[in-house]
Amino acid sequence: MLVTRKTKIEERLSQHGINNYQISYPEYLNFDHDLFATPREVGCRVMILTAIAYTIQDETKKYGIIKWLKAENIWSHVSEKEVAYLNTRTSTEDEILDLSWKIEAAYILAWALALVEDKPMPGEEATEEQINTMIQHLPALGDGLEGFLSSLNFRDPVEIYDENIFYELTTTHFRDTLFSGGKSRADVHVPASFERHMALNWLRRFMGIHDWDDTDTST
């Protein structure tokens, strides 16, 4: 089974123009899903990322979002950087740009929770239709969250782990290309793929790290 999974990941990489990476040891695909974040923790993160995306469109909504996250007892899941952003009246362009890409993280985590079935294409951002489908399966901002959070479950952990490894190897490819001074011809969307890599690393607690801001994406 490990060899089959290895082959599928490598074939998928090749389909997207990454032909020079192989998983040398199939045993690398062994994992313990008991070390994953809980579905509840992942659900909290999806809601936080979605709420922050909402404030990017209208920063006057920050105070209301803070009140809601505290009222729903998930403020403790908000990272230090996110707290700083929400407590600041205005943000820099770089900060806004960085946070705007986090909707990709929200979507891949929603996929891991089987809230959406449509897996994002490596060569594209999540589409408007996909994002709208995700939002339709989430509680409305301002609504109660307990029923939603207590009902969540993961899709097959093997699917989640293998998706993580795929994006880990795309990150490896782009970093190696950058450091060598070359130019990648891969059909993979760099910012979107990196956000998916980071989000899934956080979900599986890569390197034993639980803090969202400190998530390790080394390869």
C-alpha atoms as one frame of an Amber mdcrd trajectory, in Angstrom:
protein
   0.000   0.000   0.000   2.860   2.399   0.748   4.329   1.773  -2.712   0.945
   2.426  -4.336   0.569   5.708  -2.453   4.161   6.687  -3.333   3.522   6.020
  -7.016   0.304   8.055  -7.045   1.971  11.069  -5.443   4.926  10.925  -7.830
   2.637  10.539 -10.856   0.588  13.520  -9.720   3.744  15.630  -9.358   4.812
  14.606 -12.852   1.399  15.558 -14.264   2.026  19.074 -12.964   5.517  19.374
 -14.406   7.570  18.249 -11.389   9.514  15.273 -12.685  12.681  15.313 -10.597
  11.331  14.400  -7.166  10.772  10.949  -5.796   9.947   9.621  -2.369  13.101
   7.614  -1.660  11.647   5.700   1.263   7.999   4.571   1.106   8.122   4.331
   4.903   8.051   8.147   4.907   4.354   7.775   4.183   3.741   6.075   7.524
   2.038   8.355  10.019   0.013   8.363  13.225  -3.277  10.195  12.757  -3.699
  10.341  16.538  -1.059  13.090  16.445  -3.232  15.264  14.191  -5.023  18.305
  15.525  -8.565  17.409  16.520 -11.425  18.060  14.087 -12.703  20.653  16.554
  -9.370  22.515  16.518  -9.331  22.448  12.724 -12.920  23.710  12.646 -11.958
  26.625  14.909  -9.097  27.472  12.564 -11.361  27.401   9.502 -13.787  29.785
  11.187 -10.991  32.134  12.303  -9.431  32.259   8.840 -12.811  32.831   7.220
 -13.640  35.608   9.692 -10.311  37.313   9.033 -10.935  37.116   5.287 -14.217
  38.937   5.941 -12.439  41.751   7.792  -9.941  42.184   4.964 -12.839  43.345
   2.810 -14.053  45.699   5.526 -11.683  46.491   8.410 -14.477  48.193  10.377
 -15.794  44.670  11.085 -12.784  43.736  13.232 -14.350  44.723  16.567 -17.484
  42.702  15.885 -15.436  39.666  14.885 -13.393  39.905  18.099 -16.583  40.039
  20.182 -18.030  37.047  18.350 -14.880  34.884  18.628 -14.724  35.612  22.354
 -18.444  34.941  22.851 -18.063  31.584  21.088 -15.061  30.694  23.268 -12.616
  30.243  20.407 -10.571  33.401  20.965  -7.874  31.230  22.551  -7.400  29.597
  19.127  -6.570  32.937  17.488  -2.812  33.245  16.916  -0.697  36.109  18.256
  -0.253  37.589  14.784  -3.997  37.368  14.166  -4.738  39.025  17.504  -2.357
  41.849  16.593  -4.072  42.269  13.227  -7.585  42.274  14.671  -6.632  44.760
  17.362  -5.076  47.189  14.875  -7.315  49.756  13.233  -5.421  49.798   9.952
  -3.028  47.268   8.421  -0.134  47.444   5.984  -0.498  46.329   2.375   1.941
  43.470   2.969  -0.055  42.257   5.951  -3.305  42.402   4.001  -1.743  40.550
   1.060  -0.368  37.819   3.325  -3.679  37.362   5.135  -5.666  37.338   1.898
  -3.927  34.132   0.850  -5.081  32.393   4.047  -8.413  31.610   2.402  -6.454
  28.860   0.624  -5.546  27.436   4.026  -9.171  27.653   5.145 -10.350  25.823
   2.045  -7.871  22.927   2.271  -8.708  22.504   5.968 -12.416  22.495   5.120
 -11.618  19.800   2.557  -9.799  17.783   5.234 -12.949  17.984   7.351 -15.012
  16.765   4.367 -17.027  19.981   4.455 -16.257  20.307   0.734 -15.572  17.506
  -1.721 -13.915  19.493  -4.488 -10.146  19.338  -3.997  -8.389  22.515  -5.185
  -6.363  22.227  -8.373  -2.597  22.605  -7.758  -2.231  25.017 -10.662  -4.998
  27.367  -9.563  -6.301  29.370  -6.659  -9.467  28.010  -5.111 -12.250  29.245
  -7.364 -14.983  31.649  -6.322 -17.449  28.790  -6.659 -15.365  26.588  -4.349
 -15.054  29.336  -1.741 -18.796  29.985  -1.889 -19.480  26.267  -1.448 -17.229
  26.231   1.614 -18.991  29.245   3.119 -22.363  27.594   2.561 -21.200  24.674
   4.719 -19.981  26.920   7.551 -22.044  28.706  10.205 -22.709  32.327   9.318
 -20.343  34.758  11.012 -22.057  35.767  14.232 -23.966  32.497  14.656 -23.365
  29.931  17.388 -20.526  27.502  16.707 -20.873  24.734  19.281 -23.150  22.479
  17.252 -20.953  22.837  14.193 -17.656  22.279  16.028 -18.893  19.253  17.946
 -20.088  17.489  14.776 -16.880  17.610  12.724 -14.894  14.610  11.499 -11.951
  14.135   9.166 -12.089  12.490   5.767  -9.738   9.501   5.346  -6.503  10.520
   7.130  -4.471   8.846   4.355  -5.963  11.301   1.847  -5.040  14.205   4.099
  -1.499  13.001   4.707  -0.802  12.272   1.043  -2.162  15.693   0.057   0.251
  17.194   2.575   3.194  15.281   1.117   2.267  16.372  -2.412   2.372  20.039
  -1.392   5.502  19.490   0.695   7.253  18.273  -2.440   5.971  21.216  -4.505
   7.471  23.551  -1.884  10.733  21.590  -2.098  10.714  21.945  -5.878  10.171
  25.711  -5.831  12.770  26.296  -3.119  15.380  24.192  -4.900  14.649  25.998
  -8.172  14.973  29.390  -6.482  18.244  28.540  -4.753  19.736  27.132  -7.964
  18.808  30.251  -9.901  16.652  28.261 -12.293  13.109  28.776 -13.523  10.315
  26.352 -12.719   8.006  25.149 -15.461   5.691  23.443 -12.992   1.953  23.901
 -13.366   1.522  24.711  -9.675   0.285  27.991  -8.185   3.094  29.014  -5.835
   1.288  31.091  -3.149  -1.763  28.822  -3.069   0.280  25.625  -2.875   2.426
  27.033  -0.074  -0.649  27.966   1.994  -2.036  24.463   1.532   1.316  22.975
   2.539   1.474  25.117   5.659  -2.133  24.438   6.690  -1.768  20.675   6.341
   1.570  20.745   8.199  -0.238  22.493  11.041  -3.067  19.931  10.942  -0.678
  16.981  11.204   1.493  18.758  13.774   4.624  18.582  11.649   7.728  18.668
  13.863   5.407  18.545  16.881   4.414  22.217  16.464   0.872  23.211  17.484
   1.073  26.997  17.174  -0.317  28.342  13.897   2.192  31.211  13.653   5.130
  28.852  14.218   4.108  26.152  11.747   7.255  24.683  10.168   7.402  24.313
   6.379  11.012  23.169   6.128  11.623  20.462   3.544
